[in-house]
Amino acid sequence: MWSQCRPAIVVFVILSAITGLAYPLVVTGVAAVVFPWQANGSVLTDSAGNPVGSRLIGQYFSASKYFWPRPSATSPVPYTSYNGPLGDSGSGSNTGPTNPKLLASVQRRIKRLRAADPTEKGPVPVDLVTSSASGLDPDISPAAAFYQVQRVAEARGLPVSTVKNLVEHFCQGRDFGILGAPRVNVLELNSALDRLSAAKASKD
């Protein structure tokens, strides 16, 4: 009996050591050396070195002085996975294009955007009124960022041109020129805004 089970046990132990111990250690070690920032969660920090979040997971911003992210359908609060008390996975609304609830939520979001900046008369970018499948999208389109420039500049007492230039700086193109879509990381942009405002305040 033992002579029959022994090869299977030996193979199990060897494969467990390779795939469960050696391989993860090698991958983790290589990642820590070659891609240290990404391997540690792509965490952004403020001017004091304190972590403010990961650039890979969206956060909820509602103050006028910040760029707003895509709407989030996570529950019980937007962007629950990062900001909320549960720390669970993301979720979408699962409402299809013919669902009256989707139309009602889009109209409600448009109304909120118009109220926040009555001077902006242009068409509202679609990603500012529809939630992503995960509810944790960290990026918005360049059009969605430029749409908010006037409101953010006024709230912070900054020239519109300064805020616009900042948006342009954080605009990212398609990966390798063909994959994905142009985008702006909201957390990176808002963190840069805070640093800019802090520098302006220190000069004043």
N, C-alpha and C positions, 0 to 999 in steps of 0.2 A: 504493500500500500504506500509506504513512505517513498519507495523508489519511483513510483508513478507520480506522486504529488510533488516531489522535490524539484524537478525541472520547472514546473509551473510556478512554484513559489519563488525560485531563484530568478526566473524571468520577471515575475511581478515586482520583486524587490529592486532589480536592476533598472527596469523601466520607470518605476516610481522615483528612484533616485535621480535618473536622468531628466525625466519630464517634470517631476514635481519639485526638484531641488536645484539641480545643476543648471537646467535651461533657464528657469526664472532668474536665478542669480546672475547668469551671464548676460541675459537680455537687460536686466535692471542696471547692471554695472556698465554695459556699453551705452545705454541710454543716458545714464547719469554723466558720462564723460563726453559723449558726442552731442547730446541734446539735453543739457541739464535743466534749462528753463521749462521745456515742454514736459520732461519726465517728472517734474515736480508740480505739474498742474497748470502751467502757464498763468501763474498768479501775478497780478498787478499790485503794486504798492503805491502808497501816497508819498509825498515829499519827506515824511518822517520815517519812511521805511515800513510802515504798517500795511499789512495786506488788505486790499479793498475788494478782492474777488478774482475769479478766473476769467480770462478773456474768452473762454470756451462756453461759458454758461451765462445767459442773460440775467440781468437784474432789473427790478422794477424802479423806475424813476417817474415821479409825478409832479415835482416842483417845476415851475416855469423856467427856472434858471438852468435846467438840464434838458438835454435831448431825450425824447421819449423813445423807448424801444417799441417793438411790435406788441400789440395786445397779446395777453396771455390768458389761456383758458384753464390754467392749473387751479386747483382748489385746495384749501379754502381761500387762498390769496394768490395774486399773480406771482409767477416765478417762485412757486413754493419750494422747488428743489434747492434753491440757494437761500432765499430770504425767509421762508416760512418755517414753522415749528416742526414740520413732519420730516423734512429732508428726504422725501420720496422721489419717485421718478416723475418726469413730465407727462403732460397729456394735452390733447387737442379737444376742440369742441365737438368734432365729428358731425357737424351740420353741413349738409350738402348744399350745392348752389341753388336748389329750388326750395330749400327750407326757409319758411317765414322768419324763423329765429335768427338766421344768418343776416337777412335783410334788416331786421330790427336792430341787431347789434352793430351792423355797419353804419346805419343811420345815426345811432346813438353816439358812436365814436366820431363821426364826422361833425356832429353838433358840438361835441366837446372840443375838438380841434379848432373849429370856427370861433367858439367862445374864448378860447385861450389866446387867439391872435386874429381879431376881426380885420386887421389890415391885409391879411393874406387871402387873396381872392382866387388864387390858382387852383387847379384840380388837386384833390387830395391823393397822394400816392397810395396805391392799394395796400401796401404792407403796413401802413399806419392804421388801417381799419379792419384788417383780417389777422387772425392769430395763426401761428405756425402749428405744425402737427405735434411738435414736442411741447410747445408753450414755453420753451427756454431759449429761443433763438437769440444769440448775442449780437446779431448784425441787423442793420437796416440798409435799404438801398440808398445810393447817393441822393436820389430825388427826395427821399423821405427826410434825409438829413438837411438838405438845402431848404426844404419846405419849412423847417423849424428855426432857421437862422435868425429871422427877425425877432421872434419871441424870445429866444435865448439871449440875444444881444441886448435887447431892451431890459430884460430882467437883471442882467449883470452889469448894465451900464457900460458896455463895450461897443466899439464901432462895429457896424454890420460887416464891414470889410475884414476886420480882424477875425471874427467868428467864421466868416465864409472861408477865409484862407486856412483856418484850422481844419475845417471840414475837408477841404481839398487835400490837405496834408495827410489826413487819415483815410482817404478813399483808397480802396484796394481794388485792383483789377481782377480779371479771371485768373484762376490758377493755371500756370503754364500757358496763359493766353487763350485757353479754350474751355477750361472746366469751370463750372459754377457761374456766378454772376457777380458784377461789380458790387461792392458792399462797403459799409462803414461799421466798425466795431463800436458799439454804443458806450461800453464801459471805458475803453481807451479814450474815446473822444471826451467823455464827461470828466475823466480823471485829468486830462490835459487842460480842460476848462478850469477845473479847480486850482491847478497849479498856476495857470495864467492869472486868475483872479487874485490868488494869494500874492503873486509877484507884483501885481498892480497895486494891491492894498499896502504892501510894504514900502513901495515907492511914494505913495501918497502920504 
